[in-house]
Amino acid sequence: MKQAILLLIYLFPTAVICQELKTEEDYSKYIQTLVGGKREVMVEGGRVDLLIEDYAFEIGWASN
């Protein structure tokens, strides 16, 4: 799992430069292709954008 997270950290800037990622959904789908998991999962207290075995990701703009 650590390898997937490290891969994400190294490839994410490349994805931003090489692809037209404009929405939260675009980013969520792209990250899912890297690490797998399920998108838009309901959990106690709300939902998470991406859920993998050991981690939950909430994807949003830094300005939020």
N, C-alpha and C positions, 0 to 999 in steps of 0.2 A: 504494500500500500504506500509506503514511503516513496518508492520509485515512481508511482503514479503522481504523487504530489510534486515531487521534484521535476518530473517531466512537465507538469502543468506550469510550474514556475518558469522554466526555461523556454517553453514554447508559446506561452501566452503573449508576450510582447511581439513575437513574430506573427502571430495570428492577427493582432490588431493592425499591423502594418500591411499584411498580405491580403486580408479579407475585408469585406465591407460589413463589419459588425456594428450595427447601429442600435439595436434594442436589447433589453434584458433577455428576451427570448433567444436572440441570436447568440449571445454570449453563453447562455445556459445550454443551448444545443451543442455549441462548439466544445465546451468543457466536458459535456457528457460523452462526446466522441473520444475524448482523451482518457477519461477515468471511468466511464460506464455509469451505472447507477440509474436512478429514476428521477424524473423531473416533476415538479409541482406536486409534492407529496404532502398530504394532510397529516399533521402531527398534533399532539396535545398542545393547545394554545395557538394553533394557526396552521401555517404551511411553510415548507422550505422549498427553495427553487431547485435544489439538486441534492439528493440523498444517496450516499454510497455507504458501504459497509460500516465504516468507522467514523464518518464525518457527514455533516450537513452543511450545505453552502447556501448562503443568502446572497444573491447577486444584485447589485445595485450601483448606481453612480456615486462616486466619491462625494459629490456635492450634496447628496441626500444624507 
